[in-house]
């Protein structure tokens, strides 16, 4: 039987970094991190080949359904949770991952697997109803926008109205009752805009999210990005289905992004930002102001130490600057992705030089790291950054 779906978890993965043509960049790097023994939330990758078939024919090979269900069962065994269970639900994220990184071009859905019953189970299991309803309103919002194509502002207007009504500025100041009201209002928006209720069957949610990610390979943003960066259309994207870890469980949870070196100057320092009690999209959405990653050392010293050691290991392994994403759930660190970090021309030269000095790469490799366009940038006049 042809293999289309590949499993990964800490210490065991069916893929590796060499398989980026099949697993996409994100899936290949998740498999590689898992093989290195790094703590990644377990999951599976539906290959880029499936995207190509789906794009051409509008349907999937029969093995895809079978292998997806089989890998979901593996996830359930590994986590001790069940997909759609009303008492201890397994929740997953669905993310795209092309062969070459295309930041922000394609779609992501978080908290899949929640419905009117399992949200109650999550509230009981965690003893944190506010967290459970926060996850549910986020799912309705992202699913509504990404999968059902409802404009994001339809949901944002409701949140803004609610905050105004309650006299608060931040989403995190809304109470569990406020969030329950948002859930009901979001379900009404979905019904009004699509004529259909939000799907309560978690497996249907998963299939619809998978289709949306594959379709996002051909959205306007992605097509334009491919044209500018000369990325072939037939490559397709993979879909990564991953167990959710939660940065929004309280003050000992957080989410963030970072680089192993400063991407503007090339300095060897951990560079990035994070938010306490937040989910991944909050950091990039500009809803709250993130804090510099250096402050994490004061706030959660043990986690910061582990993060620094982990990403230094990744940089040595890949022999290049890494752009990483992480979540801290109740004091436990998880790496969600790593990829080669983009950098300015000035940083590229400094990093290439420093990595030769550190014995990470050869002089020949350093020269090949500098793009001709970056050299051209360096030769142009520029405004003094210290002026």
Residue pairs with C-beta under 8 A, 6 or more apart in sequence:
1 63
2 61
2 63
3 47
3 67
4 46
4 47
4 49
4 50
4 61
4 63
4 64
4 67
5 44
5 45
5 46
5 47
5 64
5 67
5 68
5 70
5 71
6 13
6 14
6 15
6 19
6 22
6 23
6 27
6 31
6 44
6 45
6 47
7 13
7 14
7 42
7 43
7 44
7 71
7 74
8 14
8 15
8 27
8 30
8 31
8 34
8 40
8 42
8 43
8 44
8 45
9 34
9 40
9 42
9 43
9 78
10 34
10 37
10 38
10 39
10 40
10 42
11 34
11 35
11 37
12 34
12 35
13 30
13 31
13 32
13 34
13 35
14 31
15 22
15 23
15 27
15 28
15 31
15 32
15 45
16 28
16 31
16 32
16 35
17 28
17 29
17 31
17 32
17 318
18 28
19 27
19 28
19 31
20 27
20 28
20 29
20 99
21 48
21 99
21 235
22 47
22 48
22 49
22 238
23 31
23 45
23 47
23 48
23 97
23 238
24 45
24 48
24 96
24 97
24 98
24 99
24 237
24 238
24 240
25 97
25 98
25 99
25 100
25 101
25 339
26 95
26 96
26 97
26 101
26 238
26 240
26 337
26 339
27 45
27 47
27 97
27 238
27 240
29 337
29 338
29 339
30 40
30 43
30 45
30 240
30 242
30 337
31 45
32 317
33 40
33 314
33 335
33 338
34 40
34 42
36 313
36 314
36 317
38 310
38 313
38 314
38 335
39 332
39 333
39 334
39 335
40 242
40 334
40 335
40 336
41 242
41 243
41 244
41 245
41 334
41 336
42 75
42 78
42 79
42 242
42 243
43 75
43 92
43 240
43 241
43 242
43 243
44 68
44 71
44 74
44 75
44 240
44 241
45 97
45 238
45 239
45 240
45 241
46 64
46 68
46 210
46 238
46 239
46 240
46 241
47 238
48 98
48 99
48 235
48 236
48 237
48 238
49 236
50 60
50 61
50 64
50 214
50 236
50 238
50 239
51 214
51 217
51 236
51 237
51 238
51 239
52 234
52 236
53 59
53 60
53 61
54 60
54 211
54 214
55 214
55 217
55 218
55 236
68 206
68 210
68 241
71 241
72 83
72 241
75 83
75 90
75 92
75 243
76 82
76 83
76 90
79 90
79 243
80 88
81 88
81 89
81 90
82 88
82 89
82 90
83 89
83 90
83 92
83 113
83 202
83 203
83 206
84 90
84 113
84 115
84 118
84 201
84 202
84 203
85 118
85 121
86 117
86 118
86 120
86 121
87 121
87 124
87 125
88 121
88 125
89 113
89 114
89 118
89 121
89 122
89 202
90 113
90 243
91 111
91 112
91 113
91 114
91 122
91 135
91 243
91 244
92 112
92 113
92 206
92 241
92 242
92 243
92 244
93 108
93 109
93 110
93 111
93 112
93 240
93 241
93 242
93 244
94 108
94 109
94 112
94 206
94 209
94 210
94 213
94 239
94 240
94 241
95 108
95 213
95 239
95 240
95 242
96 102
96 106
96 107
96 108
96 213
96 216
96 217
96 237
96 238
96 239
96 240
97 237
97 238
97 239
97 240
98 106
98 217
98 231
98 235
98 236
98 237
98 238
99 231
99 235
100 229
100 231
100 235
101 339
101 340
102 222
102 225
102 226
102 229
102 231
104 221
104 284
105 216
105 219
105 221
105 222
105 225
106 213
106 216
106 217
106 219
106 221
106 222
106 237
107 146
107 212
107 213
107 216
107 219
108 142
108 146
108 213
108 281
109 139
109 142
109 143
109 146
109 147
109 209
109 212
109 213
110 135
110 138
110 139
110 142
110 244
110 279
110 280
110 281
111 135
111 136
111 138
111 139
111 142
111 244
112 139
112 143
112 202
112 205
112 206
112 209
113 202
113 205
113 206
114 122
114 135
114 136
114 139
114 202
115 200
115 201
115 202
116 200
117 200
118 202
119 132
119 133
119 135
119 136
119 183
120 132
122 131
122 132
122 135
123 129
123 131
123 132
123 133
126 132
126 249
128 249
128 250
129 176
130 175
130 176
130 179
131 246
131 248
131 249
131 250
133 176
133 179
133 180
133 182
133 183
134 179
134 248
135 244
135 246
135 248
135 279
136 179
136 183
137 179
137 182
137 183
137 186
138 279
138 281
140 155
140 183
140 186
140 187
140 190
140 198
141 152
141 155
141 186
142 281
143 198
143 205
143 208
143 209
144 150
144 154
144 155
144 186
144 189
144 190
144 193
144 198
145 151
145 152
145 155
146 209
146 212
146 216
147 208
147 209
147 211
147 212
148 190
148 193
148 194
150 189
150 190
150 193
150 194
154 189
154 193
155 186
155 189
158 182
158 185
158 186
158 189
159 171
159 182
162 174
162 178
162 181
162 182
163 169
163 170
163 171
163 173
163 174
166 173
166 174
166 175
166 178
168 174
170 287
170 288
171 282
171 287
171 288
172 277
172 278
172 288
174 182
186 198
187 197
187 198
190 196
190 197
190 198
191 197
191 198
199 205
199 208
206 241
210 239
210 241
213 237
213 239
214 236
214 237
214 239
216 222
216 237
217 236
217 237
225 231
226 232
226 233
242 336
245 327
245 329
245 334
245 336
246 253
246 279
246 327
246 329
247 253
247 254
247 255
247 275
247 277
247 278
247 279
247 280
247 327
247 328
247 329
248 255
248 277
248 278
248 279
249 277
249 329
249 330
250 277
250 330
251 276
251 277
252 300
252 328
252 330
252 331
253 276
253 277
253 327
253 328
253 329
253 330
253 331
254 274
254 275
254 276
254 277
254 278
254 296
254 300
254 327
254 328
255 274
255 275
255 278
255 279
255 280
255 282
255 283
255 325
255 326
255 327
255 328
256 272
256 273
256 274
256 275
256 283
256 290
256 293
256 296
256 325
256 326
257 272
257 273
257 274
257 283
257 284
257 323
257 324
257 325
257 326
258 270
258 271
258 272
258 273
258 274
258 293
258 311
258 323
258 324
258 326
259 270
259 271
259 272
259 321
259 322
259 323
259 324
259 341
260 270
260 311
260 312
260 314
260 315
260 321
260 322
260 324
260 341
261 267
261 268
261 269
261 271
261 315
261 321
261 341
261 343
261 347
261 351
262 269
262 271
262 347
263 271
263 321
263 323
263 341
263 342
263 343
263 344
263 347
264 343
264 344
264 346
264 347
265 344
265 346
265 347
265 350
266 343
266 346
266 347
266 348
266 349
266 350
266 351
266 354
267 350
268 354
270 293
270 294
270 307
270 308
270 311
271 293
272 292
272 293
272 324
273 283
273 290
273 291
273 292
273 293
274 283
274 290
274 291
274 293
274 295
274 296
274 326
275 282
275 283
275 288
275 290
275 291
276 291
276 299
278 288
280 325
280 327
280 336
282 288
283 290
296 303
296 304
296 307
297 304
300 328
300 331
302 331
303 328
303 331
303 333
306 333
307 326
307 333
310 333
310 335
311 322
311 324
311 338
314 322
314 324
314 335
314 338
315 321
315 322
315 360
316 360
318 338
318 340
319 355
319 360
319 361
319 365
320 340
320 341
320 355
320 369
321 340
321 341
321 343
321 351
322 338
322 339
322 340
322 341
323 338
323 339
323 340
323 341
323 342
324 335
324 337
324 338
324 339
325 335
325 336
325 337
325 338
326 333
326 334
326 335
326 336
327 333
327 334
327 336
328 334
343 351
344 377
345 370
345 374
345 375
345 377
345 378
346 378
348 369
348 370
348 371
348 374
349 370
349 374
349 378
351 369
352 361
352 366
352 367
352 369
352 370
353 366
355 361
355 366
356 362
356 363
356 366
361 369
